[in-house]
Amino acid sequence: MHLLVFDSGIGGLGVVREIRRLQPHARITYLADNGFFPYGEKPDAVLLPHIVKLIGGAIGVFKPDAVVVACNTASTIALVALRAVYAVPFVGCVPPIKPAAAASKSKVIGILATAATVRRVYLQDLIEKFAPECEIHSLGTPTLAELAEQKFRGFPVDVASAVAPLFMQPGAERIDAVALGCTHYTFLHPEFQALYPHIAWFDPALPVAKRTLAVTQDLAPAHGGYAGTAWFTAPLPDFDVMQARLAEFGFYEVRQGLPAAYTSRRIF
């Protein structure tokens, strides 16, 4: 089984970690669009064609059995278009509103996500479907994804000022469950829990990994490709640090820039 896991940066590595735990024999190629990071503050009209073309090029070059869009922003914006254009199975990533709503005793839940995810109708549809009885407080923040990238690289981070506005909303003091609507936030989970230990924080990584297992368990394994490699669309100024960190997730080869086949295939 060869999976392509895609994210705007390091957020999807939390999903990779869970996939490797559930599917230890899966071959995984990781594609991080750090050259276009962050996604959360860019307009949909710019992101949609960019994501569809980038992932389409990756499908052509890497030839995966399935694609995991391990990015909430990319999933809410581009998943429908990707499924319409490309024949491979796709697994998307959505905020874990369903388990948060089910766990909440106060029926007041929070959603932390990027601005792009918060403004999407897709999110409102999830709320209406899985949490119609809940009072919802959401916050689209531009800073948490950047803080997650910093923490991944070993820098100390302080998330307090970025998260506090969620709990300053009228009635938000009753929040007892928060759905994390960005895979980057997986890496900040300990900080959230330390600040608000009485709140249950719901991470999307494991649900996405479980969905990947369900979608791919009957697929035949692929052959060839660039399995076991992490690709970044732009140079990494801290390459040595990132190389060491990525090895912890099973990626012992790190490439900067897109494969030459992208150019030869005239994807863009």
ABEGO torsion letter per residue (X at the ends): XBBBBBBABAAAAAAAAAAAAABAABBBBBBBBAAAOBAAABBAAAAAAAAAAAAAAAAAAAGBABBBBABAAAAAAAAAAAAAABABBBBBBBBBAAAAAAABAAGBBBBBBBAAAAABAAAAAAAAAAAAABBBBBBBBAAAAAAAAAAAAGBBBBAAAAAAAAAABBGAAABABBBBABAAAAAAAAAAAAABAABBBBBAAAAAAAAAAAAAAABBBBBEEABGBBBBABBBABAAAAAAAAAAAGBABBBBEBBAAAAAAGAX
